Amino acid sequence: MKKKLQTKKKMDKKMKLILAVVKENKSEEKGFWKRLLFS
């Protein structure tokens, strides 16, 4: 049970990291898709 909680904490940390990266890349991503679609 304790181990599961630890992995959940690790996952939460990972998710926060991923979300932060996604937020930062959102505008870049839009530009990327535009280039992809209109090239």
N, C-alpha and C positions, 0 to 999 in steps of 0.2 A: 504493500500500500504506500509506504513511504517513498519507495523508488518511483512509483507512478507519478507521485506529486512532483518529484524532482524533474522527471522528464517533461512534465507539463510546464514547469517553470522554464525549462530550457526552450521548449517549443514557443512559449509566449515571448521569450526574448528574441527568438529567431523571427517570429511573426512581426514583432515591432520593428526589427531591423529591416525586414523585407518591405514592410509598409512604408518606412521612411525612404527607402531606396526608390520604391514605386512612385511616391509623391514627388521626389526630386526629378525623376525621369519622365513624369507625365507630359510636360510640355515638349521635351526632347522627343518623346515617343510620338506625339502628334505630328511633329515635323517629319519624323522618320516615315510614318505611314503616308503622309502627304507626298513625300518624295517617291515612295514606293508606288502609290496609286497613279501619280501624274508623270512618272518618268517613262 
